[in-house]
Amino acid sequence: QVQLVESGGGLVQPGGSLRLSCAASRIIFSLYDMGWYRQAPGKQRELVAAITSGGLTNYADSVKGRFTISRDNAKNTVYVQMNSLTLEDTAVYYCNAVFNAFGRRDDYWGQGTQVTVSS
């Protein structure tokens, strides 16, 4: 079965950095658009950053200039480098993989990794 496994979360002070990784298995990774979402307590899940199969990127306004999404198709892994973290970045971060072509849509989620920004 398809697996998306996130790692790299943890506790960091305001202004610090983290890099999250999401390793995918049992999909043709290079064909999938990949995204990072987050959900804070009491809030809806929101898109943080996305990268298409062709490498185009998109960011939430709240993270532009601070977060960078990238992918390594050889390693079936997508990353998000998070810099200048603030308290508002505290959330569970989820990896998402979407294939949407030829009349077919596959949509997979990881289990999430906690990011806590606190002094």
Backbone hydrogen bonds, N-H to C=O, Kabsch-Sander energy under -0.5 kcal/mol:
donor,donor_aa,acceptor,acceptor_aa,energy
3,Q,25,S,-1.6
5,V,23,A,-2.4
6,E,4,L,-0.6
7,S,21,S,-2.2
10,G,114,Q,-0.9
12,V,116,T,-2.7
15,G,85,L,-3.6
16,G,13,Q,-2.3
18,L,82,M,-2.1
20,L,80,V,-2.4
21,S,7,S,-2.7
22,C,78,V,-1.9
23,A,5,V,-2.4
24,A,22,C,-0.5
24,A,76,N,-3.1
25,S,3,Q,-2.1
29,F,27,I,-1.7
31,L,28,I,-2.3
32,Y,29,F,-1.8
33,D,98,V,-3.0
34,M,51,I,-2.9
35,G,96,N,-2.5
36,W,49,A,-3.2
37,Y,94,Y,-2.9
38,R,46,E,-2.4
39,Q,92,V,-2.2
43,K,40,A,-2.4
46,E,38,R,-2.8
48,V,36,W,-3.1
49,A,36,W,-1.7
50,A,58,N,-2.5
51,I,34,M,-3.1
52,T,56,L,-2.7
55,G,52,T,-1.6
58,N,50,A,-2.0
60,A,48,V,-2.6
63,V,60,A,-1.7
64,K,60,A,-1.0
64,K,61,D,-0.5
66,R,63,V,-2.4
67,F,63,V,-2.3
68,T,81,Q,-2.3
70,S,79,Y,-1.9
72,D,77,T,-3.0
75,K,72,D,-1.0
76,N,72,D,-0.5
77,T,72,D,-1.8
78,V,22,C,-2.1
79,Y,70,S,-3.1
80,V,20,L,-1.9
81,Q,68,T,-3.1
82,M,18,L,-3.4
82,M,80,V,-0.6
83,N,66,R,-1.9
83,N,81,Q,-0.6
84,S,15,G,-0.6
85,L,16,G,-2.3
89,D,86,T,-2.0
90,T,87,L,-1.6
91,A,115,V,-2.0
92,V,39,Q,-2.3
93,Y,91,A,-0.5
93,Y,113,T,-3.1
94,Y,37,Y,-3.0
96,N,35,G,-2.6
97,A,108,Y,-2.3
98,V,33,D,-2.8
99,F,106,D,-2.6
101,A,104,R,-1.9
104,R,101,A,-1.9
106,D,99,F,-2.7
108,Y,97,A,-2.7
110,G,95,C,-2.3
111,Q,4,L,-0.7
113,T,93,Y,-2.1
115,V,91,A,-2.7
116,T,10,G,-2.8
117,V,115,V,-0.5
118,S,12,V,-2.3
118,S,116,T,-0.6
